[in-house]
Amino acid sequence: MSAYLLDWSMLLTRWLHVMAGIAWIGASFFFIWLDNRRQPAHHAVDGRPGGELWAVHGGGLYHLFRHDGVSETLPGEIHWFKWEAYVTWLSGMALFTLIYLLQPHAYLIDPRVYEMSGSQAVIAALGVLVGGWMGYEAICRSPLKRHGGGLFIAVGLWLTLAAWIATELFSGRAAFLLMGALMGSIMAGNVFNVIIPGQKALLAAAQRGETPDPVHGKRAKQRSVHNTFITLPAVLMMISNHYPLLYANDYRLGVILLLLVTGGLIRIATVDHHKGIKRRWVPVGALLALIGVIVLCAPRAQAPLPESASSTAQSPATSAGVASEGDKATDAMREQVAQIIENRCAGCHSDSPTLIGLTAPAAGMAFNDWDDIDRQALRIHQRSVVDKSMPLANMTQMTAAERQLLDDWWKATQ
């Protein structure tokens, strides 16, 4: 029952996280669009100049007016956009705890990357998140805050360092997720520490009849711009666990950095589109960066196994006459493949999985009999032989000889 309840906890937390994230990012993108599409107002409101925009939605017309400053006559109720960010971060951290921190051996640790205990992995993961956020804050509060270009470069270098640490310590899947969590934490921290306090100071000054200190608006704008650049890469990092092709390679750091570039350039291209600006190098740069990701993630030719491992992998399949090219898989080979799947994969991929936290087959894929294995042959080959992303963090210790046998079986069936 505990595993069943844990499954429901993860499902409901993920659902909340997605809903809150949609609300947060949607509101952020809407205001970016509003800022870049508004036109000078024909008439001032409350004696204040500003910009306006007319829109239609849901069968009604909307007249949106932005005050350049704070109106002298404030309404009794002002809508704040903050809880979307807070709930997104809180639910995301809860989900990260349920999946990664409570099951470090399954999701954080990959001995092929770096060997450590479960407690060490948890401490290191929290260190990346807390240290990464604190370093970002220190950079943004340093003298670089007065130099937009220098600050942008410094933040980029800091994220590069964080990505390098993550890819050197954790499994590929965990490294990508950690970078998404770090960027999400930076975004939520910007809302909590700078943007909302700045807006409160702005309104408080207006209520006292004082001229607001423009520094609050400048800081909030600066952090808001950072958030818009981070958003798209962060979202992709968050969903990367569904796509091993991103992290199951030897170039994870390069992939992360190119995705940061791609997301940033897409953001610039979007703003340019709203403003009617045409800079061809921006979309071209985004496309080239994305092509770079595709190239880095492409499967490489598999290195040949040592002769002893190769011969072990093919026995007794070789004696059954399946080693030569063009031969068909025999019953002996199928028996070996089925045994490998049973020993290395069925703990997650069966109707009764044994991995803690699973009450149903992982990814909806169960290998209960040979028909299931044969039907999923392509995915088995892709994940266990081509990108080697399965078993997850190789927790069941699938050997090179076993991967070779799976490759031989796949080729014999083609």
GUVEXBA-633847 format. One record per residue (C-alpha): residue in one letter; x, y, z. Coordinates in nm, 3 decimals, padded with zeros to 5 digits. Example, Ala and Ser with C-alpha at 12.3 -4.5 7.8 and 13.67 -1.06 7.14 Angstrom:
# residues 2
R   residu        px        py        pz
R        A    01.230   -00.450    00.780
R        S    01.367   -00.106    00.714
//
This chain:
# residues 414
R   residu        px        py        pz
R        M    00.000    00.000    00.000
R        S    00.287    00.239    00.076
R        A    00.418    00.206   -00.280
R        Y    00.067    00.267   -00.412
R        L    00.029    00.584   -00.204
R        L    00.375    00.698   -00.308
R        D    00.273    00.655   -00.671
R        W   -00.035    00.869   -00.615
R        S    00.171    01.130   -00.429
R        M    00.406    01.160   -00.725
R        L    00.120    01.175   -00.974
R        L   -00.075    01.446   -00.791
R        T    00.239    01.648   -00.715
R        R    00.343    01.632   -01.080
R        W   -00.005    01.738   -01.188
R        L    00.005    02.038   -00.952
R        H    00.355    02.124   -01.072
R        V    00.249    02.123   -01.437
R        M   -00.065    02.328   -01.373
R        A    00.119    02.590   -01.167
R        G    00.402    02.602   -01.420
R        I    00.160    02.662   -01.706
R        A    00.001    02.949   -01.511
R        W    00.339    03.102   -01.420
R        I    00.503    03.075   -01.760
R        G    00.182    03.171   -01.939
R        A    00.147    03.489   -01.735
R        S    00.515    03.571   -01.788
R        F    00.491    03.526   -02.165
R        F    00.169    03.728   -02.177
R        F    00.328    04.029   -02.006
R        I    00.635    04.006   -02.228
R        W    00.402    04.015   -02.528
R        L    00.205    04.301   -02.375
R        D    00.516    04.510   -02.311
R        N    00.644    04.462   -02.663
R        R    00.316    04.513   -02.850
R        R    00.167    04.810   -02.664
R        Q    00.143    05.144   -02.841
R        P    00.162    05.500   -02.702
R        A   -00.172    05.581   -02.542
R        H   -00.389    05.841   -02.713
R        H   -00.510    05.968   -02.379
R        A   -00.345    05.970   -02.037
R        V   -00.513    05.785   -01.754
R        D   -00.521    05.959   -01.415
R        G   -00.297    06.222   -01.564
R        R   -00.022    05.969   -01.629
R        P    00.121    05.885   -01.971
R        G    00.155    05.523   -02.065
R        G    00.101    05.260   -02.330
R        E   -00.213    05.079   -02.435
R        L   -00.323    04.776   -02.627
R        W   -00.659    04.648   -02.746
R        A   -00.723    04.273   -02.756
R        V   -01.012    04.037   -02.806
R        H   -01.060    03.713   -02.616
R        G   -01.349    03.499   -02.503
R        G   -01.606    03.703   -02.689
R        G   -01.505    04.034   -02.533
R        L   -01.281    04.335   -02.598
R        Y   -01.005    04.425   -02.356
R        H   -00.840    04.767   -02.325
R        L   -00.506    04.719   -02.152
R        F   -00.323    05.026   -02.024
R        R    00.023    05.031   -01.868
R        H    00.111    05.323   -01.643
R        D    00.462    05.459   -01.686
R        G    00.501    05.491   -01.315
R        V    00.235    05.439   -01.048
R        S   -00.106    05.595   -01.067
R        E   -00.186    05.859   -00.804
R        T   -00.523    05.694   -00.745
R        L   -00.466    05.328   -00.665
R        P   -00.760    05.087   -00.661
R        G   -00.847    04.893   -00.352
R        E   -00.754    04.562   -00.512
R        I   -00.445    04.495   -00.721
R        H   -00.378    04.154   -00.870
R        W   -00.036    04.005   -00.802
R        F    00.129    03.733   -01.005
R        K    00.340    03.552   -00.749
R        W    00.167    03.240   -00.621
R        E    00.200    03.076   -00.961
R        A    00.577    03.095   -00.918
R        Y    00.576    02.986   -00.555
R        V    00.349    02.686   -00.609
R        T    00.550    02.579   -00.915
R        W    00.872    02.579   -00.714
R        L    00.726    02.416   -00.402
R        S    00.556    02.138   -00.599
R        G    00.868    02.089   -00.809
R        M    01.088    02.050   -00.503
R        A    00.835    01.810   -00.349
R        L    00.843    01.600   -00.666
R        F    01.224    01.612   -00.675
R        T    01.230    01.487   -00.315
R        L    00.981    01.205   -00.376
R        I    01.160    01.072   -00.682
R        Y    01.527    01.164   -00.663
R        L    01.616    01.236   -00.300
R        L    01.422    00.940   -00.158
R        Q    01.560    00.702   -00.420
R        P    01.916    00.825   -00.485
R        H    02.054    00.486   -00.589
R        A    01.792    00.457   -00.861
R        Y    01.787    00.814   -00.992
R        L    02.090    01.014   -00.876
R        I    02.383    00.773   -00.878
R        D    02.553    00.621   -01.178
R        P    02.873    00.437   -01.079
R        R    03.000    00.478   -01.434
R        V    03.003    00.855   -01.373
R        Y    03.098    00.880   -01.005
R        E    03.069    00.633   -00.720
R        M    02.915    00.761   -00.396
R        S    02.671    00.657   -00.126
R        G    02.304    00.750   -00.124
R        S    02.351    01.011    00.151
R        Q    02.648    01.163   -00.032
R        A    02.440    01.189   -00.350
R        V    02.155    01.363   -00.168
R        I    02.391    01.612   -00.001
R        A    02.569    01.678   -00.332
R        A    02.240    01.733   -00.515
R        L    02.116    01.980   -00.253
R        G    02.458    02.145   -00.264
R        V    02.426    02.203   -00.639
R        L    02.083    02.362   -00.590
R        V    02.164    02.578   -00.287
R        G    02.517    02.666   -00.397
R        G    02.405    02.738   -00.752
R        W    02.133    02.975   -00.636
R        M    02.358    03.150   -00.381
R        G    02.629    03.200   -00.643
R        Y    02.378    03.352   -00.884
R        E    02.252    03.590   -00.615
R        A    02.608    03.694   -00.527
R        I    02.685    03.771   -00.893
R        C    02.365    03.972   -00.936
R        R    02.436    04.177   -00.621
R        S    02.799    04.241   -00.716
R        P    02.916    04.556   -00.901
R        L    02.838    04.368   -01.223
R        K    02.470    04.449   -01.165
R        R    02.536    04.791   -01.321
R        H    02.672    04.635   -01.640
R        G    02.406    04.432   -01.818
R        G    02.639    04.262   -02.066
R        G    02.901    04.169   -01.807
R        L    02.637    04.039   -01.568
R        F    02.482    03.826   -01.843
R        I    02.820    03.669   -01.926
R        A    02.901    03.607   -01.559
R        V    02.566    03.433   -01.503
R        G    02.625    03.222   -01.813
R        L    02.967    03.114   -01.687
R        W    02.822    03.030   -01.346
R        L    02.554    02.810   -01.502
R        T    02.826    02.645   -01.709
R        L    03.019    02.561   -01.391
R        A    02.703    02.423   -01.229
R        A    02.633    02.209   -01.536
R        W    02.990    02.075   -01.534
R        I    02.962    01.975   -01.166
R        A    02.625    01.809   -01.225
R        T    02.744    01.609   -01.524
R        E    03.061    01.500   -01.342
R        L    02.879    01.374   -01.030
R        F    02.538    01.242   -01.127
R        S    02.368    01.017   -01.376
R        G    02.284    01.185   -01.704
R        R    01.914    01.191   -01.622
R        A    01.977    01.346   -01.280
R        A    02.223    01.604   -01.417
R        F    01.966    01.740   -01.661
R        L    01.692    01.742   -01.399
R        L    01.920    01.917   -01.149
R        M    01.998    02.192   -01.399
R        G    01.626    02.237   -01.462
R        A    01.563    02.252   -01.085
R        L    01.847    02.501   -01.038
R        M    01.716    02.731   -01.309
R        G    01.363    02.700   -01.170
R        S    01.497    02.789   -00.824
R        I    01.674    03.094   -00.965
R        M    01.353    03.205   -01.136
R        A    01.139    03.158   -00.824
R        G    01.406    03.324   -00.612
R        N    01.402    03.626   -00.842
R        V    01.027    03.657   -00.794
R        F    01.046    03.615   -00.416
R        N    01.360    03.817   -00.340
R        V    01.358    04.096   -00.596
R        I    01.054    04.130   -00.820
R        I    00.774    04.115   -00.560
R        P    00.962    04.320   -00.293
R        G    01.040    04.580   -00.559
R        Q    00.676    04.604   -00.659
R        K    00.570    04.636   -00.294
R        A    00.819    04.919   -00.242
R        L    00.685    05.089   -00.555
R        L    00.326    05.075   -00.432
R        A    00.415    05.175   -00.077
R        A    00.590    05.489   -00.203
R        A    00.289    05.577   -00.417
R        Q    00.054    05.533   -00.123
R        R    00.268    05.770    00.081
R        G    00.255    06.024   -00.199
R        E    00.627    05.991   -00.266
R        T    00.812    05.945   -00.593
R        P    00.909    05.577   -00.614
R        D    01.279    05.496   -00.620
R        P    01.343    05.385   -00.981
R        V    01.605    05.135   -00.865
R        H    01.330    04.893   -00.761
R        G    01.183    04.888   -01.109
R        K    01.525    04.848   -01.269
R        R    01.621    04.553   -01.050
R        A    01.287    04.383   -01.103
R        K    01.315    04.432   -01.478
R        Q    01.667    04.291   -01.481
R        R    01.566    03.977   -01.293
R        S    01.252    03.941   -01.504
R        V    01.466    03.945   -01.819
R        H    01.688    03.675   -01.667
R        N    01.380    03.464   -01.602
R        T    01.263    03.490   -01.961
R        F    01.600    03.369   -02.088
R        I    01.604    03.079   -01.844
R        T    01.244    02.963   -01.894
R        L    01.267    02.766   -02.218
R        P    01.587    02.571   -02.134
R        A    01.451    02.501   -01.784
R        V    01.129    02.351   -01.923
R        L    01.324    02.126   -02.159
R        M    01.553    02.011   -01.877
R        M    01.246    01.924   -01.673
R        I    01.100    01.695   -01.939
R        S    01.435    01.553   -02.051
R        N    01.386    01.240   -01.837
R        H    01.137    01.124   -02.101
R        Y    01.402    01.149   -02.375
R        P    01.722    00.955   -02.297
R        L    01.863    01.065   -02.633
R        L    01.944    01.398   -02.462
R        Y    02.142    01.266   -02.166
R        A    02.250    00.913   -02.261
R        N    02.571    01.019   -02.434
R        D    02.925    01.132   -02.354
R        Y    02.859    01.497   -02.439
R        R    02.602    01.595   -02.176
R        L    02.775    01.919   -02.078
R        G    02.788    02.036   -02.439
R        V    02.423    01.943   -02.488
R        I    02.317    02.147   -02.183
R        L    02.515    02.452   -02.292
R        L    02.383    02.439   -02.647
R        L    02.028    02.408   -02.515
R        L    02.086    02.720   -02.304
R        V    02.200    02.902   -02.617
R        T    01.908    02.769   -02.820
R        G    01.651    02.874   -02.561
R        G    01.806    03.217   -02.519
R        L    01.810    03.285   -02.893
R        I    01.449    03.167   -02.928
R        R    01.357    03.417   -02.658
R        I    01.534    03.698   -02.846
R        A    01.367    03.594   -03.171
R        T    01.026    03.598   -03.004
R        V    01.076    03.949   -02.866
R        D    01.206    04.067   -03.204
R        H    00.892    03.929   -03.367
R        H    00.669    04.116   -03.122
R        K    00.858    04.439   -03.190
R        G    00.869    04.391   -03.566
R        I    01.250    04.366   -03.566
R        K    01.420    04.139   -03.818
R        R    01.761    04.003   -03.725
R        R    01.820    03.693   -03.933
R        W    02.124    03.585   -03.735
R        V    01.908    03.520   -03.427
R        P    01.685    03.241   -03.566
R        V    01.978    03.109   -03.771
R        G    02.189    03.093   -03.454
R        A    01.911    02.911   -03.268
R        L    01.880    02.660   -03.552
R        L    02.256    02.601   -03.565
R        A    02.270    02.550   -03.187
R        L    01.985    02.301   -03.208
R        I    02.159    02.118   -03.492
R        G    02.466    02.104   -03.269
R        V    02.255    01.932   -03.000
R        I    02.125    01.680   -03.252
R        V    02.478    01.604   -03.369
R        L    02.612    01.559   -03.015
R        C    02.323    01.328   -02.925
R        A    02.358    01.112   -03.237
R        P    02.444    00.745   -03.166
R        R    02.811    00.661   -03.215
R        A    02.949    00.338   -03.355
R        Q    02.986    00.088   -03.074
R        A    03.341    00.001   -02.977
R        P    03.415   -00.371   -03.032
R        L    03.417   -00.583   -02.719
R        P    03.732   -00.760   -02.605
R        E    03.757   -01.104   -02.760
R        S    03.676   -01.280   -02.432
R        A    03.362   -01.073   -02.374
R        S    03.248   -01.116   -02.731
R        S    03.291   -01.490   -02.722
R        T    03.104   -01.507   -02.392
R        A    02.820   -01.303   -02.534
R        Q    02.780   -01.532   -02.834
R        S    02.785   -01.861   -02.647
R        P    02.589   -02.080   -02.692
R        A    02.436   -01.872   -02.970
R        T    02.746   -01.916   -03.184
R        S    02.731   -02.293   -03.163
R        A    02.365   -02.274   -03.264
R        G    02.470   -02.110   -03.590
R        V    02.355   -01.752   -03.541
R        A    02.687   -01.568   -03.524
R        S    02.733   -01.519   -03.896
R        E    02.569   -01.223   -04.066
R        G    02.231   -01.300   -04.211
R        D    02.151   -01.593   -03.978
R        K    01.820   -01.592   -03.790
R        A    01.778   -01.590   -03.413
R        T    01.748   -01.939   -03.269
R        D    01.565   -02.070   -02.968
R        A    01.893   -02.072   -02.775
R        M    01.949   -01.703   -02.842
R        R    01.589   -01.618   -02.749
R        E    01.630   -01.802   -02.421
R        Q    01.941   -01.600   -02.342
R        V    01.769   -01.273   -02.433
R        A    01.467   -01.360   -02.219
R        Q    01.698   -01.438   -01.926
R        I    01.875   -01.103   -01.963
R        I    01.542   -00.918   -01.968
R        E    01.427   -01.112   -01.662
R        N    01.745   -01.043   -01.465
R        R    01.813   -00.683   -01.570
R        C    01.484   -00.524   -01.678
R        A    01.183   -00.695   -01.519
R        G    01.236   -00.522   -01.185
R        C    01.088   -00.210   -01.344
R        H    00.920   -00.346   -01.657
R        S    00.670   -00.606   -01.540
R        D    00.314   -00.616   -01.413
R        S    00.457   -00.658   -01.063
R        P    00.768   -00.435   -01.051
R        T    01.002   -00.473   -00.755
R        L    01.163   -00.126   -00.764
R        I    01.046    00.081   -00.467
R        G    00.791    00.340   -00.571
R        L    00.663    00.152   -00.875
R        T    00.320   -00.004   -00.867
R        A    00.292   -00.041   -01.244
R        P    00.537   -00.108   -01.529
R        A    00.776    00.184   -01.583
R        A    00.680    00.386   -01.892
R        G    00.387    00.147   -01.935
R        M    00.623   -00.119   -02.075
R        A    00.600   -00.473   -01.933
R        F    00.805   -00.776   -02.039
R        N    00.585   -01.055   -01.908
R        D    00.648   -01.306   -02.188
R        W    00.835   -01.345   -02.514
R        D    00.561   -01.175   -02.716
R        D    00.612   -00.858   -02.507
R        I    00.989   -00.874   -02.560
R        D    00.959   -00.935   -02.933
R        R    00.709   -00.653   -02.975
R        Q    00.938   -00.405   -02.798
R        A    01.260   -00.525   -02.965
R        L    01.334   -00.186   -03.122
R        R    01.305    00.002   -02.793
R        I    01.504   -00.262   -02.607
R        H    01.785   -00.230   -02.859
R        Q    01.774    00.151   -02.859
R        R    01.787    00.187   -02.482
R        S    02.017   -00.101   -02.387
R        V    02.258   -00.107   -02.680
R        V    02.252    00.223   -02.870
R        D    02.231    00.487   -02.597
R        K    02.280    00.252   -02.296
R        S    02.032    00.456   -02.090
R        M    01.875    00.138   -01.954
R        P    01.876   -00.017   -01.705
R        L    01.841    00.314   -01.524
R        A    02.189    00.410   -01.401
R        N    02.267    00.042   -01.478
R        M    02.142   -00.042   -01.129
R        T    02.101   -00.409   -01.224
R        Q    02.456   -00.423   -01.364
R        M    02.388   -00.527   -01.722
R        T    02.725   -00.637   -01.860
R        A    02.891   -00.546   -02.187
R        A    02.859   -00.909   -02.295
R        E    02.484   -00.899   -02.235
R        R    02.447   -00.579   -02.435
R        Q    02.644   -00.743   -02.713
R        L    02.410   -01.042   -02.712
R        L    02.108   -00.811   -02.731
R        D    02.273   -00.639   -03.027
R        D    02.340   -00.977   -03.197
R        W    01.978   -01.079   -03.138
R        W    01.850   -00.754   -03.287
R        K    02.066   -00.788   -03.595
R        A    01.966   -01.153   -03.640
R        T    01.599   -01.054   -03.650
R        Q    01.641   -00.783   -03.914
//
